[in-house]
């Protein structure tokens, strides 16, 4: 499926932060986790590696010659897709990872989201395809992500349209909050 004519896809720029935050909130509503969103415009501004921007701010319209380079403090990238009218249709928020067995880089897709009223236009597939292209261009080994078990529409999309394989032999693990602090104390 191709996207509608006039669709634009590009790396997020600093001026996109309010849009990114709104998309994150809409994703959280879809996943019934709205109260879990702790992201703010400031925290997103400080942690996403942005592409070069044609404007710095409303007061400084000098083009930004360079974007940010992903780093430990700015590990995330965000790919945005816009419809022909210039409305944000969705995003792919991701970061780079590494496969020890393959000794090759890859991409971990943290969140893929297409606005509900803009689905079935090929936007989700195009975002994932763009990430796959980036993995190939960096001579990477894989593109991977997690999906909630109850999210059957997304699982079907990933398997049937994207061609992904469910990793049923793996269990996701996480340490956060107080347990993360307690674990870090053991490094002393």
Residue pairs with C-beta under 8 A, 6 or more apart in sequence:
1 122
1 125
1 161
2 122
3 81
3 121
3 122
3 123
3 126
4 83
4 84
4 121
4 122
5 84
6 83
6 84
6 85
7 81
7 82
7 83
7 84
7 89
7 123
7 126
8 81
8 82
8 86
9 79
9 80
9 81
9 82
9 126
9 127
9 130
10 51
10 79
10 80
11 50
11 51
11 67
11 77
11 78
11 79
11 80
12 20
12 48
12 50
12 51
12 77
12 78
12 79
12 80
12 91
13 50
13 51
13 52
13 53
13 54
13 67
14 45
14 50
14 53
14 56
14 64
15 53
15 55
16 50
16 78
16 80
16 88
17 41
17 44
17 45
17 48
18 41
19 80
19 88
20 44
20 48
20 78
20 80
20 91
20 93
21 39
21 40
21 41
21 44
22 88
23 88
23 90
23 91
23 113
23 115
24 37
24 39
24 93
24 111
24 113
25 34
25 37
26 113
26 115
26 116
27 111
27 113
28 34
28 36
28 37
30 113
30 116
31 148
31 151
46 73
46 74
47 73
47 74
47 75
47 76
48 68
48 74
48 76
48 77
48 78
48 93
49 67
49 68
49 69
49 70
49 71
49 74
49 75
49 76
49 77
50 67
50 68
51 67
52 63
52 64
52 65
52 66
52 67
53 63
53 64
53 67
54 63
54 64
55 61
55 62
55 63
55 64
56 62
56 63
56 64
68 74
70 76
70 77
70 95
70 96
75 95
75 96
76 93
76 94
76 95
76 110
77 93
77 94
77 95
78 91
78 92
78 93
78 94
79 91
79 92
79 93
79 94
79 127
79 130
79 131
80 88
80 90
80 91
81 88
81 89
81 90
81 91
81 114
81 123
81 126
81 127
82 88
82 89
83 89
83 118
83 121
87 118
88 115
89 114
89 115
89 118
89 121
89 123
90 112
90 113
90 114
90 115
90 118
90 123
90 124
90 127
91 111
91 112
91 113
91 127
92 109
92 111
92 112
92 127
92 128
92 130
92 131
93 109
93 110
93 111
93 112
94 107
94 108
94 109
94 110
94 131
95 107
95 108
95 110
96 105
96 106
96 107
96 108
97 105
97 106
97 107
97 108
97 144
98 104
98 105
98 106
99 105
99 106
99 141
99 142
102 141
102 142
104 139
104 140
104 141
105 135
105 138
105 139
105 140
105 141
106 135
106 140
106 141
106 142
106 143
106 144
107 131
107 134
107 135
107 140
107 143
107 144
108 144
108 145
109 128
109 131
109 143
109 144
109 145
110 145
112 124
112 127
112 128
112 145
114 121
114 123
114 124
114 127
124 157
125 161
125 162
128 143
128 162
131 143
132 143
134 140
135 141
135 142
135 143
144 167
146 172
147 154
147 155
147 158
148 154
155 166
158 164
159 165
159 166
175 183
